[in-house]
């Protein structure tokens, strides 16, 4: 039986650190949110291009008109997810923003419930209410700090809803394409959207100092290509629930990094609200009957 050469938890841990750095890189950048998002996805596409054009171009023939339409819509939603999330970091803390974005599983369930009529359980309702209570605690605490912080929280929540819409529109297309082709197509659609957004806003594509270009490149390589690639590799060996739980540590990692690198102190409400949100999401993504099997390593 095939065994992984390294324990899957090691790549998962590196993946969590990688995605946690996203908010730090954005905070360091002085460029506009749309510009940061544009270059993040553009550089991702450029890095992926050699692999895509050498091995995966034949899959484009599988796309129907409906697939192209859904890919375009998914790309638009992804573009505005990045714009609003990056913008939220100008108003609220890394901790608040990243915790609120982790509410995505609840938004996803709401979408599948209303559009695909999936069954709702009491466990889902309770875990959702717990997570919502946590977000209210964060919002209340940030409102006491300033109205702008609360505005940033709202932007993060909308960004969370948009990434869910991106996933819902893309899930059907993804079934017929490899990860590389699907990612390349949707990132391309998103990049085009961001290009016209930046033009319409009159924001500058450049010139920027070398440090800004380095940040754009790091955003493409570290959270986009490294972080998510490691998660996709690990899912061969561990339960998808493990990945879901691991991603919940992104706001924890981002908050710790923000404390040490950006000197962003955590408030009591952020700590309490963040813990409550993560507990609620954890209850949502983990089936109690499978807890004993959760951390077992698959054999391939």
N, C-alpha and C positions, 0 to 999 in steps of 0.2 A: 504494500500500500504506500502511496506517495505521501511524504511528510514535508511540511514547509522547512526550508533551510534555516530560517530564523523564527522565533516565536512570534505569532501574529500580533501579539500585544505591543511589540516594539514598533512596527510600522504604524499601528493605530495611534500609539502615543506620539510619534513624530508627526502624524497627520493632524492630531488635535493641536499640537504646538504650531504647526504650519498655518492652519486656518485661524488660530487665535491671533496670529501676527497681522492679519488683514487690517483690523481696526487701528493697530499701532501705525502701520505704514500710511494709512489714510490720514490719521491725526498729524503725522509728520509732514505730509504734503501741504503746500500752500496753494495748489491749483484748485480750480472749481470742481465740484462734485462730478459734473458731466464729463469734464476733461479726464479726470482720474479714471472714471469708469470706461471711457472710450479707449484710453491707452492700455488699461488692464486687459481688456478683451482683444484689442488689436494685437498686442504682443503675444497673447495666448495663441491667437490664430497663426501668427507668423512662425511661432515655435512648432506648432502642430503641423504646419503645411507640408514639410518634407515627408512625414509619415503618411499623411492623408493622401497626397498625390501619388505616392509610390505604391500604396497598398489598398486604398479604400475607395477610389473614385468610382469603381464599378457599382457601388451600392447606391449611388445617386439615381440610377435607373429605376430603383425600387420605389422612389417617391412619386406619389400621385399628386394631382392638383390639390386635393384636400390636405395631403401631407405638407405640401409647400405652404399652404395657407396657415395650417396649425403651427408650423415651424416659425413662420413670420410672426404670428401672434405671440408665441412663446418667447421669441427674441425680443419683442417690444416690452413684454412684461418683465423679462430679465433686465433689460436696460433701465427701466424705471425703478426696479428694485434696487439696483446699485446706486442710482442717482439719489433716491430718497434715503437709503441707509447711510451713504456717505455724507449726505447733507445733515442727517440727524446727529452725526458725530461733531458737527459744528456747534450744536446747541446743548447736547446732553453728554453724559459721561460714557466712556467705553463700556463700563459695567451695565448701566441701564440699557443702552442701545443693543448690546449683544444678547442680553438676557431676553429682551422683548422679541428679538428676531427668532429666538429659539421656540417661540410659540407656534412655529410653522406646522408641526404635526396636528395641532388643534384646528388650524385654518384648513389644513388638508382634509381632515375628517369632515368639517362643515361642508366643504366643497363636494366631497363624494356623497355626503348624505343628501344634499339638495339636488345635485345633478345626476347622481347615479343610484339614488335611493338605497344606499347601504344602511344596514340595520344599526341602530344606536343602542348601546347597552348602558346599564347603570354605572358600571365601572368607568365608561367613557365620560358620562355626565359628571360624575364625582371628580375624576381627575381633571377634567376641563374647568370645573368650578374652582378647584384648588389653584390651578395655574392662573386663572383670571384674577383670583384674590391676590395672588402674588404680584401681578402686574399693576393692580390698583394700589397696592402698598408702595411699589416703586414710584408710580405716577404721583401719588399723594406726597411722598417725600420730596420728589423733584419739584413739585408745585410750590412747596414751602421754601425751596431754595430760590426758584425763580420761575416765572411763567415761560421763559425761553426753554428751560430744561424740560418742562412738560411738553412744549411744542416739539422738541427733539424726540421725546418718547412717542408722541403721536406719529411722527414721520417714520420711526422705527417699526411701529405696528403696521402702518400702511405698507412699508417695504416688506414686512413679513407676509402680508396678504398677497402681495404681488408675486413673491417667489413661489407661493402656493399655486397661484393661477398659472405661472410658467410651467410648473411641474404637471398640473392637470392637463394642459393643452399638449404638452410634449410626451406624455406617457404612452399614448397610442402610437405615435410616430416612432418612438424609441424601440418598440417591439420588433420593428422590421429593419432596424439599423444597428450596426455595432456602436459601441460607446464613442469611438473616435469620430465616426462619420456624423452621428447625431450631434455630438458636442461641437464639431466644426461647423455644421450647418446652422445651428441655433446661435452660436457665438458670432457667426458672420452676420446673421440677421440683426442681432443685437448691436453689433458694431456699426452697421449702417444706420440704425435708428439713432444711436448716440452721436454719430457724425452730424446728422441733420439737426439733432437737438442742440449740439454745441454751436452750429452755424446760426440757428434761429435765436439762441440766447446771446449771440455776439461774444461768446467766450473765446479765449485765445488757445490755438493749437500749439503755440510756441512763439518765440524761443523760451526755453526753460534752462535753468542751471543744471549741471551734470547730476546733482543730488536728486533733482525731481525725476529725471529720466531713469535714474537708478531705482527710485521708489516705484515708478510705473512698471519697470521690468520685474522687480521683486514681487509686486502684486500678482503679476501674471505667472511667475514661476512658483512661488512658495504656496500661497493658499489655493490658487486655481489648479495648477498642474501637479504640484507635488502632493498637497494635502488630499485632494479628492482622488488622485490616482492611487495613493496608498490605501485609502478606504476601499476603493474598488478592488484592489488586490487582496485585501484582508478578508473580504466577504466570501472568498472561496474557502476559507478555512474556519471561519467562525460564523455564528448566527448573525443575521442582519440586525437583530435586537442589540447585539453588542456594539455594532456601529452606531445605532441610534442613541444608545446610552453614552457612548464615547463623545458624540457630537455635543451632548449636553454639557460637556466639560469645556467647550469653547469659551463661554462667557467667564468661566472660572479662570481659565488660562489667560484670557484677554484682560481680565480685571487685575490679576497678579502682575502681568507684564506692564499694564498701564500704571500700576502703583510704583513699580521699580524704575520704569523707563520715563514715564511722563509725570511722575509724582502726583497721580490722581488718587486722592484719598477716597475711601468708601464711607458712605453715610450708613447709619444704623438701618434706615428704611431700605436702602439698596441691598444690604446684606440679608435682612429678613425677607424682603420681597423676592430677591433672587433665589434664595433657598426654597421658598414656597413654590415659585414657578418651576424650578427644576424637579422638585418632588412631584408636582402635578404632572409634568411631562413624562417623568420616569414611570409613574403609575400608568400612564396612557400607553406607552410604547412597550412595556413589559407585561407579558401574560404570566400571572402568578403561577400557573400550572407548569410553566416552562423555566422557572427560575433555576432549578437544579441543572437544567441542560444548557443554560445561557452561556456559561463560560467554558463549555467543552469545545475542544478543537476538532474540526471535521477531518475525516480522512478522505482523500481524493483518489 
